[in-house]
Amino acid sequence: MDVVLPCLNEAAALPAVLRALPPGYRAIVVDNGSTDDSPEVAAALGAKVVHEPRRGYGAAVHTGLLSASSDIVCFLDADGSLDPRELPPLVSAVAGGAGLAAGRRIPAGRGVWPWHARVGNLLLAGLLRRRGVRVHDIAPVRAARREELIALGITDRAFGYPLELLLKVGRAGWIVAEFDVAYHPRAAGTRSKVSGSLRGTLRAVRDMGKALHA
């Protein structure tokens, strides 16, 4: 089972994340221009490392998807905020007939999810539900069948990728299974590109807004 981990300066988080992968799950770390030693750390721990020079979450995720070879592919942030051991139920849901299995982040403590990021997420999830996509989170943890995901033709290569994915899943009539997953503090020494600042959150909302009106 392949697990795509988009990565930008996550060297401090990668050891714990990669060691927590369940047996039979293979990491594909997509380095998105790290200036630390993330690629070397990932390779030393047995991960397949691919490089995507175009900056952007969607660019990294798409490159990882194309590099995967398993029928069902998982996606997970590499910052230590999400536990890879929670992936098997998502995979089981897809194997059992769901088109997409997605995580719904539940903060593991106070201050884990900054207010500006949480508000933006709630607003976007609400808009999706009004369009018939029954999700409560635009979460970075998901599983789907590789070929079906490629066939959706997602074009966003920035922060709008997850929203475009969910919109196209809804239009295609996929069954979506949502699972609660614990949302932990990021590993020390790493910084969120989205929720780590109000500017990052606004940039993500801007990209996702474009996806909504595409």
C-alpha positions in Angstrom: 0.0 0.0 0.0 1.5 3.3 -1.1 1.3 6.4 1.1 2.1 9.7 -0.5 3.6 12.3 1.8 4.1 15.8 0.3 7.2 17.2 2.0 8.7 20.7 2.4 11.3 21.0 5.2 9.9 18.1 7.4 13.2 16.5 8.4 12.4 16.8 12.1 9.1 15.0 11.6 9.9 12.3 9.1 11.5 9.7 11.4 8.5 9.4 13.7 6.0 9.5 10.8 7.8 6.9 8.7 8.4 4.6 11.6 4.7 4.7 12.5 3.6 3.4 9.1 1.7 0.1 9.4 3.2 -3.1 8.1 2.8 -3.3 4.3 2.5 0.4 3.8 5.2 2.0 1.7 6.1 5.7 2.0 6.5 7.9 -1.1 8.0 11.1 0.1 7.6 13.9 -2.5 10.2 16.6 -1.8 8.8 19.9 -2.9 12.0 21.9 -2.7 13.2 21.4 0.9 16.2 23.4 2.1 16.8 21.0 4.9 17.9 17.3 4.6 14.3 15.9 4.3 15.1 13.8 1.2 18.2 12.3 2.8 16.3 11.5 6.0 13.4 9.9 4.1 15.7 7.8 2.0 17.7 6.6 5.0 14.5 5.4 6.6 13.6 3.4 3.5 11.1 5.7 1.8 10.9 6.1 -1.9 11.9 9.8 -2.6 10.7 11.7 -5.6 11.2 15.3 -6.4 8.7 17.9 -7.6 10.3 21.3 -8.3 7.1 23.1 -8.8 6.1 24.5 -5.4 2.6 23.7 -4.4 0.6 21.1 -2.4 -1.3 19.9 -5.4 1.9 19.5 -7.5 3.5 17.4 -4.8 0.4 15.2 -4.3 -0.1 14.7 -8.0 3.5 13.7 -8.5 3.2 11.2 -5.7 0.0 9.8 -7.1 1.7 9.2 -10.5 4.7 7.6 -8.7 2.5 5.2 -6.8 1.9 1.6 -8.0 -0.6 0.2 -5.5 -4.3 0.0 -6.4 -5.3 2.0 -3.4 -3.2 5.0 -2.5 -3.2 6.9 0.8 -2.2 10.6 1.3 -0.9 12.0 4.6 0.9 15.2 5.7 4.5 14.6 6.7 4.6 17.0 9.6 3.7 14.6 12.4 0.2 16.1 13.0 -1.5 12.9 11.8 -0.9 9.3 12.8 -0.2 6.8 9.9 -1.6 4.1 12.1 -5.1 5.5 11.4 -4.9 4.8 7.7 -6.0 1.1 7.6 -9.7 1.9 8.3 -9.7 4.3 5.4 -8.1 1.7 3.1 -10.7 -0.9 4.2 -13.5 1.6 3.4 -12.2 2.0 -0.2 -11.7 -1.7 -0.5 -15.3 -2.2 0.6 -16.8 0.1 -2.0 -16.2 3.7 -1.0 -14.8 5.9 -3.8 -13.0 8.1 -1.3 -12.2 7.7 2.4 -11.2 11.0 4.2 -10.2 12.0 7.7 -12.1 14.4 9.8 -9.6 16.0 12.1 -10.3 16.0 15.8 -7.9 18.2 17.8 -5.9 16.2 20.3 -5.5 19.3 22.6 -6.1 23.0 22.9 -4.2 25.2 20.4 -3.5 22.4 17.9 -5.7 24.0 15.3 -5.4 27.8 15.0 -8.8 29.6 14.9 -8.2 31.1 11.5 -7.5 27.8 9.9 -10.4 26.1 11.6 -12.9 28.8 10.6 -11.7 28.7 7.0 -12.0 24.9 6.9 -15.5 25.0 8.4 -16.7 27.5 5.8 -15.4 25.5 2.9 -16.8 22.2 4.3 -20.2 23.9 4.7 -20.1 25.0 1.1 -19.3 21.5 0.0 -22.2 20.0 2.0 -24.5 22.5 0.3 -23.3 21.0 -3.0 -24.0 17.5 -1.8 -20.6 16.4 -0.7 -21.1 15.2 2.9 -17.8 16.1 4.5 -16.9 18.2 7.5 -13.2 18.7 6.9 -10.9 19.5 3.9 -8.5 17.1 5.4 -5.0 16.2 4.2 -5.5 12.5 5.0 -7.4 10.4 2.5 -7.4 7.1 0.5 -8.7 6.3 -3.0 -8.1 4.0 -5.9 -5.2 5.3 -8.0 -6.6 4.9 -11.5 -10.0 6.4 -10.5 -8.3 9.4 -8.8 -6.2 10.0 -11.9 -9.3 9.9 -14.1 -10.9 12.7 -12.2 -8.5 15.1 -13.9 -7.7 17.4 -11.0 -5.8 20.4 -12.4 -5.0 22.5 -9.3 -1.4 22.3 -8.3 -1.6 24.6 -5.2 -3.7 24.6 -2.0 -6.9 24.3 -4.0 -6.2 20.6 -4.8 -8.2 19.1 -1.9 -11.2 21.2 -2.6 -11.2 20.5 -6.4 -10.8 16.8 -5.5 -13.9 16.8 -3.3 -15.9 18.8 -5.8 -15.1 16.4 -8.6 -15.8 13.4 -6.3 -19.2 14.9 -5.7 -20.0 15.4 -9.4 -18.9 11.9 -10.1 -21.2 10.5 -7.5 -18.6 8.8 -5.5 -19.4 7.3 -2.1 -17.4 9.3 0.5 -16.6 7.7 3.9 -15.4 10.1 6.6 -13.5 9.0 9.6 -12.5 10.8 12.8 -8.7 11.1 13.1 -6.7 12.6 15.9 -5.0 15.9 15.0 -1.8 16.4 16.9 0.7 19.3 17.3 3.2 19.3 14.5 6.6 18.0 15.2 9.0 20.5 16.8 11.2 22.2 14.3 8.5 22.2 11.5 6.1 24.9 10.5 2.7 24.7 8.7 2.5 26.3 5.3 -1.2 26.9 5.8 -2.3 27.0 9.5 1.0 28.3 10.7 0.0 31.9 9.9 -3.0 34.0 9.0 -1.3 34.7 5.6 -0.9 31.1 4.8 -4.6 30.4 5.7 -5.8 33.2 3.5 -3.6 32.0 0.6 -5.2 28.5 1.0 -8.7 29.9 1.1 -7.9 32.0 -2.0 -6.7 28.9 -3.9 -9.7 26.9 -2.8 -12.1 29.8 -3.7 -10.8 29.5 -7.2 -11.6 25.8 -7.2 -15.1 26.5 -6.1 -15.7 28.9 -9.0 -13.9 26.9 -11.7 
